[in-house]
Amino acid sequence: MQLSGGSTYIISLPKNWIEDLKIKVGENVMIVKNSNNSLTLFPREKSEQKKKSTAVIPSSQKDSGEFIKRKIIAAYLAGYKTVKIKTKGMRIPSEHSKSVRDLVRSAMIGTEIVESSSESIVIQVLTRLPELSFDTALKRMYLMASNMVRESIEALEKTDTIHADEISNMDDEVDRFSLYMRRNLVLAVGNESVLQDMGLRKPSDCLGYRTVVSRIERIADHASLIAKRIKFIEDEIEPKITSKIKSLSEKSLEVFEESITAMQEHDFEKAERVAEKVNHVIDEEKQIMSKIKETEKNVTIIRFVLEDLRRIAEYSSDIAEVAIDENIQSIITEE
């Protein structure tokens, strides 16, 4: 480290590093200060660091539409800006074309099919990353999932199958946000500037938030399952049992909300309280379950719904545990 002119510090880099990175004299480089007080030097400008080459996915007659979709999602999550599905000397199977279009329309935020021919389909990610701060996107995803739980219980009370179908369709929107957020997390792990733009503190935060996103997605899945079970109800569920189910759902939603709040506010104590409340929800589910008679109408559906609500509380506990792990430093001292 050298001081030049009284206000500028200069460091030298080994020649073999420069040659390996193919940096030329006069080129711009970027240095980023990381959250752990280290410095990262990028050999090219920031905008170029975010670019990734096109991912080319081969398509053949033997592949199923689902197989192609899984490849596209993997490339999207890996951070590619362009994904190209291409065949060799043959037409793209109609099943593949339909799968790709359905996927882009229903599951991938900010993507469009920008080019299509008999032998290739090009998907472009148009959304600037990150379009939303991570906390804002997480809050939206949480609100969608919690509304799904609340509305599925309302539809269950009224045996409203039409509303139940609408709730099931809401699950697609939660899945879209899940993919979008997981993609951002992958990019943030390897790029400090993206991490800062997203409002995260350090790369290790990405691991915890990936767990949180996964758990919210699973909670929405269970809300969708409750809605799907409604069409199998033969007669109205007894009001006494419905009341108990509603009470349990409110408690599950309460711990879900508090777990998200603890995560976003970095509140260790609140996360600890959530973990305790979840145990009470599980105990109450067991008590209700034990009192349901085998001769009860719709006994199988009732038990499945109770299990769904218990799982929602357990997934909330997983979110609270992430908040506890991420914020343990706030309550301990080091010797």
Buried (B, 14 or more C-beta within 10 A) or exposed (E): EEEEEEEEEEEEEEEEEBEEBEBEEEEEEBEBEEBEEEEEEBBBEEEEBBEBEBBBBEBEEEBEBEEBBEBBBEBBBEBBBBBBBBBEEEEBBEBBBEBBBEBBEEBBBBBBBEEBEEBBBBBBBEBEBBEBEBBEBBBBBBEBBBBBBBBBBBBBBEBBBEBBBEBBEBBEBBBBBBBBBBBBBBBBBEBBBBBBBBBBEEBBBBEBBBBBBBBBBBBBBBBBBBBBBBEEBEEEBEEEBBEBBBEBBEBBBBBBBBBBBBBBEBBBEBBBBBBEBBEEBBEBBEEBEEEBEEEBBBBEBBBBBBBBBBBBBBBBBBBBBBBBBBBEEEEEEEE
